[in-house]
Amino acid sequence: MSRTCVVAAGGTGGHMFPAEALAREMAARGWRVILATDHRGEKFAHGFPADDRLFLDAATGRGPIGLMKAGLAILKGAGQARAAFRKAEVKAVVGFGGYPSAPALIAALIDRRPTLIHEQNAVLGRTNRMLAGRVDEVASTFPIAGREGVHVVGSPVRPEIRPLHDRPYAAPADGGPIRVLVTGGSQGARLLSEAVPQALAALPVDMRARLEVFQQSRAESLEAARQAYLEAGIRAEVAPFFRDMAGMLATTHLLVGRAGASTCAELAVAAMPSVLIPLAIATDDHQTQNARSLVGAGAAISVAEAEATPRRLTSILAEILADPARLSAMSAGARSVAIPDAAGRLADLVEATVAKKA
């Protein structure tokens, strides 16, 4: 029977995308892969590259009663996981954060199976913080302040994004189109949906005539964004979601968006210049920390949410978009901090951990 690896992740894209990339890499190495999540993760599970799926009881809560209920749910989920792991002869469990990853990791710790966690952000999330001192190895996308022995392997990106690292970046040609991609996170995207169209609409007329904008927008802001672009004479496609993100990044000159861990990793791999507006309510301000590697490499400008007014964004965008040489330098900076083989590095660590505990 093939060796079996469990990847455990919370039901958000930030956790699931790197988990999916590792799952593909482990399968390519001959491992059998099981996805462990809770029922919130079912929307990602259908296309997840796993041989089997475990939907375990898990919960989060606040206050004494809420935390007690959450703890009981996680312990129940751990019991479910232990039974499934014995049957499947699981050799390793890799957690990607989020409370739904806790039952699988706790089950593996109880049974002394090899365990790893991968932290996507520059600050450990609550579940990973709780388990970091108990698992065999800790891997991360970025260095984590105050923690030694962390393996900085990068963040595994979606398979369609990886090839972008090998394509040359082409800055806007003189007089040619300038393509801007605007993306938004699952929380607080109203600012991006409303402030960015206003900022682009205030650019000089000659620059607006060259713009081609593709913007993800909240449903309630779609029409306002479309109208702002129409009145400014800007060619724009505004939609709640774009499926072919790799295809769009391949032809984009500048991205404006949040600074989630997956976004930062994909921007680096795609060698994409960016203006980042970290989510102000992110736990421990981790998005600002995530953006630092790109900012430090000259690949991105980070604007605090409180300062991201249309007027401020117009000033920043006008300066960058008018300078093709700067865009090319920003792209080179992004490429310099990319780790395109993050999935392979994490898979190597999984196999080394299993060998060490054999």
Beta strands, then each sheet from edge to edge (+ up, - down):
strand 1: 4-8
strand 2: 32-37
strand 3: 52-55
strand 4: 90-95
strand 5: 115-119
strand 6: 137-140
strand 7: 151-152
strand 8: 178-182
strand 9: 211-216
strand 10: 235-239
strand 11: 254-257
strand 12: 274-276
strand 13: 300-302
sheet 1: 3+ 2+ 1+ 4+ 5+ 6+ 7+
sheet 2: 10+ 9+ 8+ 11+ 12+ 13+
end
